Amino acid sequence: MHNLTIAELIKGLRNKDFTSVELTRHYLDRIKRLDANYNSFVTVTEDIALAQAKAADERLAQGDAPALCGVPIAHKDIFCTDGVRTSCGSKMLDNFVPPYDATVVENYRKAGAVMLGKVNMDEFAMGSSNETSFYGPVKNPWDTNCVPGGSSGGSAAAVAAQLAPGATATDTGGSIRQPASLCGLTGLKPTYGRVSRWGMIAFASSLDQAGPMTRTAEDAAIMLNAMASFDDKDSTCVDEPLCDYTASLNDSLQGLRIGVPKEYFSEGLQPETAERVQAAIKEFEKMGAEIKEISLPHTSLAVPAYYVIAPAECSANLSRFDGVRYGHRCENPKDLNDLYKRSRGEAFGEEVKRRILVGAYALSAGYYDAYYRKAQQVRRLIKQDFVDAFNDVDVIMGPTATAPAFAFGSKGDDPVAMYLEDIYTIATNLAGLPGLSIPCGLVDSKPVGLQLISNFFDEAKLLNAAHQFQQVTDHHQQTAPALD
Amino acid sequence: MMTRLNRLLGNEEKAQISETQVDRSDIEKLAELARIEISESTVDEVAKSITDVLALVDQLQAADTDGIAPMAHPLDATQRLRVDRVSEDNRRDDFQKLAPAAEQGLYLVPKVIE
């Protein structure tokens, strides 16, 4: 059963080939037997899963089942879950049990999905390798000596190891697309504002966006249908019309205009990865698309602008963790300042502290204009590059990451080497555009990804193009070596 | 740092911009602003890594941004307003159960006023 896609599971449940309880037990059993090899789950919610599966079976029998009724999924541990510990990968929230569900979690519950548990992630979603989690690194199912990418490394490893058919994830600078690339999955970051951020623990509020991680584009469309909603509780959620993202999957790509940015194919891209990406773009040409080279001239400024804006927003957002209202509190504080400083010093990891300090620096008196204001101006230049490009093309394509998965510890203690891992994905977050990664082949027996970027709220176009590619290629059907 | 990013992107070397140096006293000041204790033994290491990050972001200074309006929101949206009425239940007790120390509806902290 674990070989089936979400689309196939939906059919199987409705045909009564298996029940949701059987399916859920099957996945829970796999998690129990196999996850020690990957460390992808932080919390397994067996009792909730079985109760939800039982209820789903009743609804299926009555014939009033919603779209994902009975389908088990995993949630990134950044989404608040009523009564279930939500750690955000941090010691700070190791004891945090929210009294409410995030809108995303509620949407999936309403769609009938079954929650298998909460999956691992870089601490507060800050990282590109899942090495910063308080709960230990997640291992890449393709090669357990390698990272799964981050920050949604648990989501990626769980789906790649077939411990869940799909998972929720979040992307602030590449945290859905880069792990999807490194684990051979389809990962979609929707347009900023498409999916509610309510109950999703904030890192950088103007960049954070939730999306699905699945094995196929069709599954991503099915998951996005349930995930996307307009939400009054998130003031940055955009009230744009929603569509059925599965409706246009089979549209022809004849005449689709694809732009390939020359800046994304420079020296830093590993040659074998470049070859796989170029070959994938050629497939689109065979399907009738027109390919043209484009330029995104401010690409080199995206990583520098991001590392002002994201830390600045994180230093503000993470000030809520004060040891007073929830989260970790130090022992025997001698005064209030000591309480704040030691609680935060003890419970935040190195990378989180580094970003808070960088943010505090960029926002401090005398530096605000030189850093924060400047970065916000550059952000507009980067967005304008895309606006100009989309006058001539429908979809932009290039690599998701510079190379396949790297070994644990190989970026050493150098934070900047890790930051450059997101060099092709960060600009999309700064511009607020949707981006998708799909597998496009193997290099050294490990997957690499093709990134597709479309105009605002045109997720349907990305999913259509990706689905058509997956009809004529089998990269998405390659799976990580099985352990059982 | 500049060199490394430019090499990744295949850009030609540009003139080196003077790099911001962060020292121990800067870190102590930032740690105070951010209310984070940084242990004495790691201050130098933290100063070095923040200097590295600032070297990366200092590349912004070379960008020509004259007349460009800062962008705070990808869609340039403004704050949505709603009618001023109570829309949530009062769940004070639920929320205070999460606190390390709370009593009679109050959060407890060390004595602030002597």
Interface residues (C-beta under 8 A of the other chain):
Chain A: F96 V97 P99 Y192 G193 S206 D232 S235 T236 V238 E263 S266 E267 G268 H298 T299 S300 L301 V303 P304 A305 Y307 V308 S315 S319 D322 G323 V324 R325 Y326 R329 P333 K334 D335 L336 N337 D338 L339 Y340 K341 R342 R344 G345 E346 F348 K353 R354 I356 L357 V358 G359 A360 Y361 A362 S364 A370 Y371 R373 K374 A375 Q376 Q377 V378 R379 R380 L381 K383 T402 D413 D414 P415 V416 Y419 L420 I423 L430 A431 G432 L433 F456
Chain B: M1 R4 L5 N6 R7 L8 L9 G10 N11 V22 D26 I27 L30 A31 L33 A34 R35 I36 E37 I38 S39 V46 S49 I50 D52 V53 L54 A55 L56 V57 D58 Q59 L60 Q61 A63 T65 I68 A69 P70 M71 A72 H73 P74 L75 A77 Q79 R80 R82 R91 D94 F95 K97 L98 A99 P100 A101 Y107 V109 P110 K111 V112
